[in-house]
Amino acid sequence: MTRKPLNSLPGFNFWIKSRWPQLIIRAVLLGGFIIAILAGFLGTPVGNRNISIVAVWIAWWAALILVAVPIFGRGWCAICPIPMPGEWLQNKAVLGPSVNRNSSKVSRRFPKRIRNIWLQNAAFSLLAVFSVVILTRPIVTAWVLLALILVAIGVSLFYERRVFCRYLCPVGGFIGIYSQQAPLELRVADPSICATHKEKSCYRGNEEGYGCPWDVYPGSLTANTNCGLCMECLRTCEYDNILINLRSSGDKLPAVRGGSLDSSYKAFIMLGSAIVYSAVMLGPWSGLKDAAYQIGSLTWWGYAVGLLVVIWAALPGLFYLVTRAAHKLSPSFHNPRQIFNTHASVLVPLSLTAWIAFSLSFVFANGSYLVPVLSDPFGWGWNLFGTSNAIWTPYLSQYVPVLQTIVLTGGLFWAARKSQQIAEARNAPRQSWPIIIFCTFITVSLLWLFVG
Amino acid sequence: MENIARIAAIVLVFGASIVIVAARWVNAGGKVEIHATMPEKGGWLPDNITTQVNEPLNLRLISDDVVHGFAIGQSDLEPVDIHPGKPKDITLTFDQPGSYTFYCTRWCGANHWRMRGTITVEGDTSTTVSDEATSPLYLDLSIDLDAPHDLPELNLERVPSTELGQKLGIDPPARYLSREYYLSHTPNQAWGDLRSESFSENLNDSQVWELVALVWSAATTNQLLNVGQELYNQNCAACHGAQGRGDGVFALDASDSPELDSMGNDAVQPPDFNDPRQMYGASPALLQGKIIRGGMGTGMPSWGQILSEDQSWALTNFLWTFSIQDHKE
């Protein structure tokens, strides 16, 4: 793997280490976040005329899944406004660091047994069953956004560091696993410097910055998953030993560093929800769409149970059978759970490209809703920039199926290559065959839904 | 530095929101907002507005779900479309006190016709709209609108044709061509009267029906029928069907049981205007009465506060085009 540190770029360290740019960007985004909440409560209930829906679920989502995650990994987490008020209260400072060089006034740690992403998996699943309504009704979006920010504040007052981001945020969980594939990473330049540095200021904080808010020790960082790119360690490192690298490939495979069941399940949840959403929103089954909308009805309960069964049981169960077949085809010394967790990592690129393809289907089609909403964010009849009467225009509609095909096919090859690498690392090359067949089946199913 | 950061953060975080909410508060001055949603979700809100005679009434019409239309009954105001999330501002000025009905002109849902509201115009009460209204003809004629008027035993070989009636070369006597006769008689009564005339002795029963068609056509003009057709398409076809067969998109499904509409109100499937047995026992006065009063318990709304008298007669005349061939050229 080749790496190119960005720190050597002129002015890079200055702007990254300064607390002001990040503060200003996050404050502006928090202002937008509050506007989205107000629009949801006070604005028109018509989704495509309300900025809460258009800005959050079209503009932000497009920027996140099509640009931020594939390129910057956890770059969004670096500027996310949701934990900001909680951090301010926790640190008793807006700019910081506070006079007290401790990373936070609150010292209570999050319970060890839930220091994993099971809660994030559960939170994402909970949102998933209501997603169709969340995506279309401004007031529901407003409640969700408000709930996120209140939970983030509450947790920050009770536990140290950014517990909400690390263990609770329903979005942070999948950004974490997808960031493993990003071409951007934060790593130490020389681990030996960290090993001999007694103060461990990157983790504990000093007068230049807070100890890692993500509860990560940068010296041992080998994957992007839990690094929020908050840049505190660049500020606190007394030896300028922290680098932001451009790299030629993703994190090392879990075949080498080991996988965990909660992360595996995150991959299943993301892949399963991408399949179900595509079926509901793009498929030819109007009954399915109605069921997803009619919250509380018997059909909705059927949809909700079906969705949860698919992402929590059916897909993992099917994949378990596939990994058993892989083990039989080419036995290795790993136990079934290890094989399951390790091979599940190939679903990360597969589900990422599934989400990108799914997002392409509505981002280009609905992107033009942003134009009138900018002039009339609340649907109150304003015309701030003279664009409120702009009509809906789908963009690039003839190219979207081509793009989706390219993305999904690329995801399949990516996943297949990862599967081969895992199998080769175990000296069991034929283990990848059933996995690749499984990934091909998923890809063909998605292509059928997207392209027809 | 921390203090500067705090001030900057407050401005950046809350500045835009405060400006937006304040602008809204300023901008809302003097406008009455009327929200439109499908009747199942509330219809017009508010549905009752009071204003003063000769004072401008500034309305902001806001659709919260689908496309609705706004119009004032018995007025020359062109209907205004209200698109979801795109508020529409209009100004109304009433020069007569009274009670005005506003209603939805777009087929917004199964209970679209329930979307009505009232604008009460207060002021000099010496002359009011309601004072100017004349007594409906069906009351003057003591017609019981709810009494059955279908003719299950009607002996009719074919639907009568105005064109065939003209070919008979018989001019019905003037009393049959008077407006009073047309309005107050049913086609079946007219057939009985014409059958008893000496000039029809050599005509068979079907030919007498052609004369009835001729009499009915003489009572209207193509211009009036066009007006009636436009009103029908806008207001009636949703339930009665574009071809008058009672199969409109919002008509109660005949298989529904009990016969309740989607809001739990009594309703029946609309009649088939093409069926002479359902039409020829009704006089124009009865049909116009049903239009303006509405059919109690059938789901048929009242149009008396919305259609002018001329409009209601034009609509009545148009209804005969379904059961009389060549009624309209």
Chai-1 contact restraints between the chains, C-beta under 6 A:
chainA,res_idxA,chainB,res_idxB,connection_type,confidence,min_distance_angstrom,max_distance_angstrom,comment,restraint_id
A,A27,B,A9,contact,1.0,0.0,6.0,A-B,restraint_1
A,A27,B,L12,contact,1.0,0.0,6.0,A-B,restraint_2
A,A27,B,V13,contact,1.0,0.0,6.0,A-B,restraint_3
A,V28,B,L12,contact,1.0,0.0,6.0,A-B,restraint_4
A,L30,B,V13,contact,1.0,0.0,6.0,A-B,restraint_5
A,G31,B,L12,contact,1.0,0.0,6.0,A-B,restraint_6
A,G31,B,V13,contact,1.0,0.0,6.0,A-B,restraint_7
A,G31,B,A16,contact,1.0,0.0,6.0,A-B,restraint_8
A,I34,B,S17,contact,1.0,0.0,6.0,A-B,restraint_9
A,I35,B,A16,contact,1.0,0.0,6.0,A-B,restraint_10
A,I35,B,S17,contact,1.0,0.0,6.0,A-B,restraint_11
A,L38,B,S17,contact,1.0,0.0,6.0,A-B,restraint_12
A,T44,B,G85,contact,1.0,0.0,6.0,A-B,restraint_13
A,P45,B,D64,contact,1.0,0.0,6.0,A-B,restraint_14
A,V46,B,P84,contact,1.0,0.0,6.0,A-B,restraint_15
A,V46,B,G85,contact,1.0,0.0,6.0,A-B,restraint_16
A,R49,B,G85,contact,1.0,0.0,6.0,A-B,restraint_17
A,A93,B,E2,contact,1.0,0.0,6.0,A-B,restraint_18
A,V94,B,A5,contact,1.0,0.0,6.0,A-B,restraint_19
A,V94,B,R6,contact,1.0,0.0,6.0,A-B,restraint_20
A,V94,B,A9,contact,1.0,0.0,6.0,A-B,restraint_21
A,L95,B,E2,contact,1.0,0.0,6.0,A-B,restraint_22
A,L95,B,A5,contact,1.0,0.0,6.0,A-B,restraint_23
A,G379,B,G85,contact,1.0,0.0,6.0,A-B,restraint_24
A,G381,B,P87,contact,1.0,0.0,6.0,A-B,restraint_25
